[in-house]
Amino acid sequence: MEVTDSSEMGFAVCPLSSCPHDDIVNKIPVGFEADGPCENCGDKEENWICLVCYHIFCGRHRLGHGVAHYEASKHSMALSFCDLSVWCHACDSYVSNSKFEEAIRYVEKVKFKSE
């Protein structure tokens, strides 16, 4: 991940266009409820969806159950319900490419209640 810094503008995060782990992303399971709470603590504030098993966990700035899931399972790709970004835990970076479009569109529809 590249971070640019400018004293006038702040900083910008430049996501990777690919990573060696983006091939592990699976199809969305039928009936998946993307707006559910963290499976471990019930938190609904900053949740991430594992793009391998589609379980939902809270982010590192809550209780960190998403990071714990990665450490236990090595499922590295996760989608933020908050801002629809994709994070690779193994690369320690945001990733943006077409492999995530289906999952992002699905979560976007759930989040914004659109058809």
C-alpha positions as CSV (number, residue, x, y, z in Angstrom):
1,M,0.0,0.0,0.0
2,E,1.3,3.4,-0.9
3,V,0.6,6.4,1.3
4,T,1.3,9.8,-0.1
5,D,1.8,12.8,2.2
6,S,1.4,16.4,1.6
7,S,1.4,19.1,4.3
8,E,-1.2,21.0,2.3
9,M,-3.5,18.1,1.3
10,G,-3.2,15.5,4.1
11,F,-2.5,12.0,2.9
12,A,-4.1,9.5,0.4
13,V,-4.0,5.7,0.5
14,C,-3.3,4.1,-2.8
15,P,-4.7,0.5,-2.8
16,L,-2.9,-2.3,-4.6
17,S,-4.5,-3.3,-7.9
18,S,-3.9,-6.9,-7.1
19,C,-2.3,-9.1,-4.5
20,P,-1.3,-12.8,-4.4
21,H,-4.3,-13.5,-2.1
22,D,-7.1,-12.1,-4.2
23,D,-7.7,-15.5,-5.9
24,I,-9.1,-17.0,-2.6
25,V,-12.3,-14.8,-2.8
26,N,-15.4,-17.0,-3.0
27,K,-18.9,-16.5,-4.4
28,I,-21.5,-15.0,-2.2
29,P,-23.5,-17.7,-0.5
30,V,-27.2,-17.9,-1.2
31,G,-29.2,-16.0,1.5
32,F,-26.1,-14.3,2.9
33,E,-27.1,-11.4,5.3
34,A,-24.3,-8.9,4.8
35,D,-25.6,-6.5,7.5
36,G,-25.3,-8.9,10.4
37,P,-23.4,-8.3,13.6
38,C,-19.9,-9.5,14.5
39,E,-20.2,-13.3,15.1
40,N,-18.1,-13.1,18.3
41,C,-19.4,-10.0,20.1
42,G,-22.6,-8.8,18.4
43,D,-21.1,-5.4,17.5
44,K,-22.6,-3.7,14.4
45,E,-20.5,-0.6,14.2
46,E,-17.4,-1.4,12.1
47,N,-17.8,-4.9,10.6
48,W,-15.8,-6.7,8.0
49,I,-17.0,-9.6,5.9
50,C,-14.6,-12.4,5.2
51,L,-14.6,-12.9,1.4
52,V,-13.5,-16.5,1.8
53,C,-16.1,-17.9,4.2
54,Y,-18.5,-14.9,4.4
55,H,-18.5,-14.7,8.2
56,I,-18.8,-11.3,9.7
57,F,-16.4,-9.9,12.3
58,C,-15.7,-6.5,13.9
59,G,-12.7,-4.4,12.9
60,R,-9.4,-3.8,14.5
61,H,-10.7,-0.5,16.0
62,R,-13.5,-2.3,17.8
63,L,-12.6,-5.6,19.4
64,G,-10.5,-7.0,16.5
65,H,-12.4,-10.2,15.8
66,G,-11.7,-9.8,12.1
67,V,-8.0,-9.9,12.7
68,A,-8.3,-12.8,15.0
69,H,-10.3,-14.7,12.3
70,Y,-7.5,-14.0,9.8
71,E,-4.8,-15.2,12.3
72,A,-6.8,-18.4,13.0
73,S,-7.9,-19.2,9.4
74,K,-5.5,-17.4,7.2
75,H,-8.6,-16.0,5.3
76,S,-6.8,-12.8,4.3
77,M,-9.4,-10.9,2.2
78,A,-12.1,-8.9,3.9
79,L,-14.7,-6.3,2.8
80,S,-15.7,-3.4,5.0
81,F,-19.4,-2.9,5.5
82,C,-18.7,0.7,6.5
83,D,-16.9,2.0,3.3
84,L,-17.0,-1.0,0.9
85,S,-13.2,-1.2,0.8
86,V,-11.3,-4.5,0.6
87,W,-8.4,-5.2,2.9
88,C,-5.8,-8.0,2.5
89,H,-4.5,-8.9,6.0
90,A,-1.6,-10.9,4.5
91,C,-0.4,-7.9,2.4
92,D,-1.4,-5.4,5.1
93,S,-3.0,-3.3,2.4
94,Y,-6.2,-2.2,0.7
95,V,-6.8,-3.9,-2.6
96,S,-9.0,-2.6,-5.5
97,N,-9.8,-4.7,-8.5
98,S,-12.6,-6.3,-10.5
99,K,-12.5,-9.6,-8.5
100,F,-14.4,-7.9,-5.7
101,E,-17.1,-6.2,-7.8
102,E,-19.8,-8.8,-7.2
103,A,-19.4,-8.8,-3.4
104,I,-19.1,-5.0,-3.3
105,R,-22.3,-4.5,-5.4
106,Y,-24.2,-7.0,-3.2
107,V,-23.1,-5.3,0.1
108,E,-23.9,-1.9,-1.4
109,K,-27.4,-3.0,-2.2
110,V,-27.9,-4.3,1.3
111,K,-26.4,-1.2,2.9
112,F,-28.3,1.3,0.9
113,K,-31.5,-0.8,0.6
114,S,-31.5,-0.6,-3.2
115,E,-32.6,-3.1,-5.8
